[in-house]
Amino acid sequence: MQCKEQLQDYLDYCKFRKELDAKTLKAYRIDLGQLFEYAGGSLPDKPGLEAYITRLHKNYKQKTIKRKIASVKAFYNYLEEQEKIPENPFRKIKVRFKEKAVLPRIIPREEIERLLNHMYGLEIEKENSSYRFWLRDLAVTEVFFATGARVYEISHIQMRNVNLNEGTILIMGKGGKERCLQIVSPEILHLLEKYCEANREAIENSGYLFVNHQGKRYTEQSIRLMMKKYTEAAGITRHITPHMFRHSVATYLIENGVDVCYVQRILGHSSIKTTQIYIHIADRKQAEILRELHPRKDLDVSTVA
């Protein structure tokens, strides 16, 4: 069987048997396509894979290398399970990474407050054609900060998975994993009700909670552009992205004493290691608290001259 056919069989297996999402399938297609292109259309053996991994290290950053190798390894595991290769060469290949820890960027609380105050302050009249889209943008931004969900998850929320009476939203996360998020703020629930009422026809026709001017799904890119527009209009110079809301929610919850296990479930992380990085960011707040509020600074003590 040709590599092209093997790749298509594997992608079909991932799509229909493992039920992986379109984004993951696209990454697999790109990563494995690069492997086959490097190998001239053949399936590399152990020396070929070793050479390919070395090439990846020369051309990409650690995070990208890790993903591409994971894609290739998963493919070879599939071939071995399906008995399409006699032996998996990855069993004899050691791959180690020394990744530089990059702390997630968060949005200062005062900038979140400034952004929301600017958006609410627009107060567009109900008769204005922009009213329903103003409500949408407000609702999207509030849901970001309320849930810490990914932009892909927010964009793909289906109306049938929303229960405003109970304040619950069923989110489809990475790898097709579902999790239920709760909106506990009465103000946000009221905003969502007003938004749904103003956009009822488009929502019913599309099936999605958040819709664009054409009555279709509000895409990830459109949401990013919306966020950029409002942050600039609010006079915020920081480049704020939807994903920074996710980082901010996690960090501020931990700062306020929420157990990291609960934050893990809210964000939908498979491993608690992913969530624990926010503890390091929260440590900055701890230092600030100790510096400003620790009783030592109020003691009248003679120190070393």
C-alpha positions in Angstrom: 0.0 0.0 0.0 1.3 3.5 -0.9 1.9 6.0 1.9 -0.8 8.2 0.5 -3.4 5.4 0.9 -2.0 4.6 4.4 -2.4 8.2 5.4 -6.0 8.4 4.2 -6.8 5.2 6.0 -5.3 6.5 9.2 -7.1 9.8 8.9 -10.4 8.0 8.4 -9.6 5.8 11.4 -9.0 9.0 13.5 -12.1 10.7 12.3 -14.7 7.9 12.5 -13.2 5.5 15.1 -11.4 7.9 17.5 -13.8 10.8 16.7 -11.0 13.4 16.7 -11.9 17.0 15.8 -11.2 18.7 12.4 -8.3 20.7 13.9 -6.5 17.6 15.1 -7.0 15.9 11.8 -5.7 18.8 9.9 -2.5 18.8 12.0 -2.0 15.1 11.4 -2.4 15.6 7.7 0.1 18.4 7.6 2.7 16.7 9.9 2.5 13.3 8.2 2.5 15.0 4.7 5.8 16.7 5.7 7.3 13.3 6.7 6.4 11.6 3.5 7.6 14.6 1.5 11.0 14.4 3.3 11.2 10.6 2.7 10.3 10.8 -1.0 6.9 9.2 -0.6 8.2 6.1 1.3 7.7 5.1 4.9 10.9 5.9 6.8 12.7 3.2 8.9 14.5 3.9 12.2 17.6 5.7 10.6 15.2 7.7 8.4 13.1 8.7 11.4 16.2 9.7 13.3 17.4 11.9 10.5 13.9 13.4 10.1 13.7 14.2 13.9 17.1 15.9 13.6 15.8 18.0 10.7 12.8 19.1 12.8 15.1 20.2 15.5 17.0 22.4 13.0 13.9 24.1 11.7 11.3 24.4 14.4 10.7 25.5 17.9 10.5 22.9 20.7 6.7 23.1 21.0 6.2 22.5 17.3 8.8 19.7 17.2 7.0 18.0 20.0 3.7 18.1 18.2 5.1 16.9 14.9 6.9 14.0 16.5 3.7 13.1 18.5 1.8 13.0 15.2 4.3 10.7 13.5 4.6 8.4 16.6 0.8 8.0 16.7 0.8 7.1 13.1 3.4 4.4 13.5 1.5 3.0 16.6 -1.5 2.7 14.4 0.4 0.9 11.7 1.8 -1.5 14.3 -1.7 -2.2 15.8 -3.1 -2.8 12.3 -0.1 -5.1 11.6 0.8 -3.1 8.5 4.5 -2.9 9.7 6.4 -5.8 11.3 8.0 -3.6 14.0 7.5 -0.1 15.3 10.8 1.8 15.0 9.7 4.3 17.6 10.3 1.6 20.3 14.0 2.1 19.8 14.0 5.9 19.4 14.5 8.1 22.4 13.1 11.6 22.1 13.8 14.1 24.9 12.8 17.7 25.1 14.3 20.5 27.2 11.5 23.1 26.7 11.8 26.6 28.0 8.9 27.3 30.4 6.8 30.1 29.0 4.3 31.5 31.5 0.9 32.3 30.0 0.1 36.0 29.4 -2.8 37.3 31.5 -5.0 40.4 31.3 -4.7 42.7 34.3 -8.0 42.9 36.2 -8.3 46.7 35.7 -8.0 46.2 31.9 -10.8 43.6 31.9 -12.9 46.0 33.9 -12.0 48.9 31.5 -12.9 46.8 28.4 -16.3 45.7 29.8 -17.1 49.2 31.0 -16.3 50.5 27.5 -18.5 47.9 25.8 -21.5 48.4 28.1 -21.0 52.1 27.9 -21.9 52.1 24.2 -25.6 51.6 25.1 -26.8 51.1 21.5 -30.5 51.7 21.1 -32.7 48.6 20.5 -34.0 50.1 17.2 -30.4 50.4 15.9 -29.4 47.6 13.4 -26.2 47.1 15.4 -28.0 46.4 18.6 -28.1 42.7 18.3 -24.5 42.4 17.4 -23.5 44.7 20.2 -25.3 42.3 22.5 -23.5 39.4 20.9 -20.1 40.9 21.4 -20.9 41.7 25.0 -22.2 38.1 25.5 -19.1 36.5 23.9 -16.7 38.6 26.0 -18.6 37.9 29.2 -18.8 34.1 28.5 -15.0 34.1 27.9 -14.4 35.6 31.3 -17.1 33.6 33.0 -15.9 30.2 31.7 -12.3 30.4 30.6 -13.3 28.4 27.4 -11.2 28.3 24.3 -12.2 30.5 21.3 -12.9 27.3 19.3 -15.2 26.1 22.0 -17.1 29.4 22.2 -17.4 29.6 18.4 -18.9 26.1 18.2 -21.4 26.2 21.1 -24.7 24.8 19.8 -27.9 26.3 21.0 -29.3 22.9 21.9 -26.5 22.6 24.4 -27.4 25.8 26.2 -29.9 25.9 29.2 -30.2 29.5 30.4 -32.8 28.5 33.0 -30.2 26.3 34.7 -27.3 28.4 33.6 -25.4 25.5 31.9 -23.5 25.3 28.7 -22.3 22.0 27.3 -18.8 22.6 25.7 -17.2 20.3 23.1 -13.5 20.5 24.0 -10.3 19.0 22.5 -10.5 15.5 21.2 -14.3 15.5 21.3 -14.4 15.7 25.1 -17.5 17.2 26.6 -17.7 19.3 29.8 -20.5 21.2 31.3 -19.8 24.8 32.3 -22.0 26.9 34.5 -22.9 30.6 34.2 -23.6 31.7 37.8 -23.9 35.5 37.3 -27.5 36.6 37.0 -26.3 39.7 35.0 -24.6 37.5 32.4 -27.6 35.1 32.1 -29.9 38.2 31.6 -27.5 39.4 28.9 -27.6 36.0 27.2 -31.4 36.0 27.3 -31.5 39.5 25.7 -29.0 38.4 23.0 -30.9 35.2 22.2 -34.2 37.1 22.0 -32.7 39.7 19.6 -31.1 37.0 17.4 -33.7 34.2 17.7 -34.3 33.6 14.0 -30.6 33.5 13.1 -29.8 31.2 16.0 -32.6 28.8 15.2 -31.6 28.6 11.5 -27.9 28.1 12.2 -28.1 26.0 15.3 -25.2 27.9 16.9 -25.4 30.2 19.9 -23.3 32.9 18.5 -24.0 34.1 14.9 -22.5 36.6 12.5 -24.2 39.1 10.2 -24.9 36.4 7.7 -26.8 34.3 10.3 -24.0 31.7 10.3 -21.6 30.6 13.0 -19.5 33.4 14.6 -16.0 32.2 13.6 -12.9 32.1 15.7 -11.2 34.7 13.4 -14.2 37.0 13.6 -14.1 36.8 17.4 -10.4 37.6 17.5 -11.0 40.7 15.3 -14.0 41.7 17.4 -11.8 41.6 20.5 -9.1 43.6 18.9 -11.6 46.3 17.8 -13.1 46.8 21.3 -9.7 46.7 23.1 -8.3 49.4 20.9 -11.5 51.5 21.2 -11.2 51.2 25.0 -7.7 52.7 24.8 -6.0 49.5 25.9 -2.6 49.2 24.3 -2.0 45.6 25.3 -2.7 43.1 22.5 -5.5 41.1 24.1 -6.5 37.8 22.6 -9.5 35.5 23.5 -7.0 32.9 24.9 -5.7 35.4 27.4 -9.1 35.4 29.0 -8.6 31.7 29.6 -5.2 32.2 31.2 -6.7 35.1 33.3 -9.6 33.1 34.6 -7.3 30.2 35.7 -4.8 32.6 37.4 -7.4 34.7 39.2 -9.3 31.6 40.4 -6.1 30.2 41.9 -5.2 33.6 43.4 -8.5 33.6 45.1 -7.9 30.2 46.7 -9.6 27.8 44.3 -8.1 24.3 44.3 -6.1 23.6 41.2 -8.1 20.4 40.6 -11.3 22.4 40.3 -9.6 24.8 37.9 -8.4 21.8 35.8 -12.0 20.6 35.4 -13.3 24.1 34.6 -10.7 24.5 31.8 -11.0 20.9 30.6 -7.3 20.0 30.9 -6.6 16.3 30.6 -3.5 16.5 32.8 -3.2 18.6 36.0 0.4 19.4 34.9 -1.1 21.7 32.3 -3.1 23.6 35.0 -0.3 23.8 37.5 1.6 26.4 35.4 -1.0 28.9 36.6 0.2 28.4 40.2 3.5 30.0 39.2 1.7 33.0 37.9 -0.3 33.3 41.0 2.9 33.3 43.0 3.4 36.8 41.8 0.3 37.8 43.7 1.5 36.0 46.7 4.7 38.0 46.7 2.7 41.2 46.4 0.5 40.2 49.3 3.4 39.5 51.5 5.1 42.7 50.5 2.1 44.9 51.2 0.3 43.1 54.0 2.8 41.1 56.0 3.0 42.3 59.6 6.8 42.5 59.6 6.7 45.8 57.8 4.8 47.4 60.7 7.2 46.3 63.4 9.5 49.0 64.9 12.8 47.1 64.7 16.3 48.5 64.5 18.1 46.9 61.5 21.7 46.5 60.4 23.2 49.8 59.4 
